[in-house]
Amino acid sequence: MKTRFTIGLYKKDKSILELIKFYLGNKGNILKQSKDSIQYRVGSLRDINNVIIPHFDKYPLITKKKADFILFKQIINLINNKEHLTIKGLHKIIALKSSLNLGLSDDLKKSFPEIIPVSRPLVENYNIINPYWLAGFTSGEGCFSINLKKSTKYRTGFNVGLVFKLTQHIRDKELLVNLIKYLECGNIYSNLDYIDYTVYKLEDLIVKIIPFFDKYNIIGKNNKYYQLFKEAIQLIKNKEHLTIEGLNIISNIKDKMNNST
């Protein structure tokens, strides 16, 4: 039986996974997951017991992933107690795994048709108490973008829109709703199984978002996007987006963001 802690990110964010690996005492490995993604993995039971679980006990998760951690920790405790070596213990682990992350594979469902999934732990606390948590969350999940739309209202023929966005599964809606209160700006939009926290208003971007992330730094590829985003903000503050020259500069910034590595 194998246990594993993993963090998957886009391949451009390898530097983030390297920092996490270093922070956790260089435990585990960083491996290619697919063409465009990589994964940090810790598979040693000793490292999971001595590093991973103590870390998240000390710094609790605040998304629905906290429920997955609780279930994962229960499985690890069963293995520590050698219960996985008994049929009864194995069934306990399968019942826990069935409610963990993506659940059971089709093969396991066929092998253990009598297993009843355990109830997922209820996660209620979505309060953001540490700004560095939000900076780290944005490093992995945030999106800074520039939108250029044709419009006859402007002499340049284009309207320039800037957006800061965080997207999560609908199950973490409460977390994104709390961002409105925490950052004192933004709106929530639902899209099937996902929900977006977005900030479109230029004043909010200038007064709330930029000062926050200047103080609590983003890392990885999103830091590059953020710095380019700030350049566009400054051009718009100076009304340069209302000129052909300024619009061309913003368009070039947009291209850099799309092609950044």
N, C-alpha and C positions, 0 to 999 in steps of 0.2 A: 504494500500500500504506500502510495506517494502523496506527500503534502507539498504545497507550493504557494508562496506569496509572489504575486506578480504585479507589475505596473507597466501598462502598454502605452506608448506614445508614438506620434508621427516621427519618422526617421530624422527629420530636421531638429528634433528636440533631444538628440542623443546627449548633449551637454547637461541637460536637466537630470537624466538618469545617471550620468556619471557623478554628478554632485550628490544625488541621493545615495548611490552606492558608497561613495567616500564617507558621507555623513553616518552611514550605518556600519562603519568599520570595515569597508571593502568586502562585505559579505555578499555572496551571490555572484551572478554574471549578467552581462548585457548581451542579448542575442537578437538576431534578425527574426522577426515574427512573420512578416510577409514582404512583398515588394516595397511597400511604403511605410511599414511600421516596424518598430523594435520593441523589445520587452526586457525589463529588469526582473530577474527571477532569483528567489532565494528558496532552495529546495531542501537544504539541510535541516533536519528536525532540531538539531542543537541550536542552529542560528535562529530558527523560528521561535524556539523557546526562550533563548537568551537575549535576542535582539528585537525581532519584529513584534512579538506580543507585548513585551515591556514598553516598547515605544508607543504603541497605540493605547496601552493602558494609561500611560502618562499624558498623551496628547490625543484625546478621543476624537474620532471622526464625527462629523455633524450632518452628513448626508445619509441616505438609506444604506450606504456602504457600512455604516456602523452595525446594522443588523447582520450583514454578511460576516463582519469581523467577530461578532458574538457567536455565531454559528460555527465559524472556523475555529475559534478558540475552544469551543466545546468538543469539537472533533479531535483537536490536538490533545486535550486532557484525556480523552478516551484512549488515544494511542499511548500517551505517557503511562497510563495505568494498565497497558497491555490488553485492554478489553477488545481491541481489534483482532486478537487472536482467537476469540470465541465467536460462535454464531450469533449469540445474543448481542454482543458488542458490535459486531459487523453490521447487524441490522440497525442498531442505533445510529451508526455512522452513515449508513445509506439514507436513513430517514432525515438526518441533518443535511446531508449533501443535496437531497432532493429540493430543499428550500434555499440552498446556497447559490448565489449568482445565477447561472443559467440552468440550474437544476441537473437532472440526470440525463445521460445520453440514452439514445433509443435502445442500445444493447443492455444497459443497466436496468432500464425499465422492463425489458423482457426477462432479464435474469431474476429480478426481484419484484414481481407483479403485486405481491402482497404488502409491500411497504407503503405506509401512510406518511406523507411528508409532515414534519413538525411545523408548528405555527411560527412564522417569522417574528422575531422580537419587534416590539413596537418602538419606533424611534420618534420622539416628540420634540426634542430640543434642537431647534435650528438657529439658535441665537449665535451670531458671529461676535466673538469676544476678542479676537486677536486680528488686527489688520494685516499682519504678516501671513495669516492663513489665506486671506482673500487675495493677497499678492501672489502667493503660490498657486492658488486655485486658478487665477487668471493666467498665470504662466502656462498652465497646461490646457485650460479650457476657454480662455478668452479670445475674442476676435475684434480687431480694429480694422475698419474698412472705409473706403472712399467710394461713393457712388456718384456717377456722372449721368444725368438724365437730360435728354433733349427738352428744351423749353423755350417758347417764344417770348417769355417774360423777361429774358435777359439778353443783353446785347451780344454776348458771346454765343448764345444759342443753347447754353447748357446750365442746368441747376446743379450745384455742388452740395452733396450731403455727406456728412460724416457720422459714423455709427460705432458705438462700443456695444458689444453683445456677449452674453454668456448663455450657453444652451445646455440644458440638462433634460433627462427623462422626466416625464410628467410626475413620476412618483416623488421627485424632489421639488415640487412646485413651491412648497412652503419656504424652502431655503431661498429661492429666487424672489419670492414675495418679500421676504425679510430684507433683501438687498435694497429695496426701495426706501425702506426706513433707515437702513444703515448708511447708505450713501446720499440719502435725502434727494433722490432724483430717479428718473427712469420709469419704465412701464413693463408690463408683462403681456406676452402674446403666446397663445397656445397653438400648436400645430400637430394634430394627430397625437402621437405618443410623446412629443417633445414640447418643451416650453422655453421661450426666450425671454431673458431680461435684457432690455435694450435702452440705450440713451442716445437720442437723436438731437435733442435740443442743444444748440451751440453754446448757450450760456452755461448749461449744466456741465457740458464737456470741459469748458474753460475753467469754471469756478469749482467744480466738484471732482470730476474724474482726473484731470491732469494733475492738480496738486496732490491728490491721493497717491497716484502711482509714481509721482516724482519723489515722494517721501518713502513709500514702501515699494521697493523696486521689483519689477517684473524681470524674469530671467528667461534664457532660451530664445528661440526664434521670435516669440512674441515681444521681446524687448526691442528687436530690430523693427518690427511692425509699429510698435508704440512710438519709437523715435521718429519714424517717417510720418506717422499720424500727427505728431506734434508739429512737424514742419508744415503740414497742410493746415493745421489749426492756425498757426501764426500768419500764414498767407491770407486766410479768410478774415482774421482779425484786422488785417491791414487793408481789407477790401480788394486785394489783388486778384481774387477769383473773378472779379467783375470785368477784368481785362483779358484780352486774348493771350497776352504774354503770361499772365498769372495762371490762367486756365491751363496753358500748356505745361507749366511747371508742375501744377497739381496732377495733371494727367501722367507726367513722367514719374511722380512720386507713387501714384497708383500702380504703375507698371513695375516699379521697384518692389513694392509690397507683394505683388503677385509673383514676382520672380525671385524673391529673396531666398537665400539658402542658408 
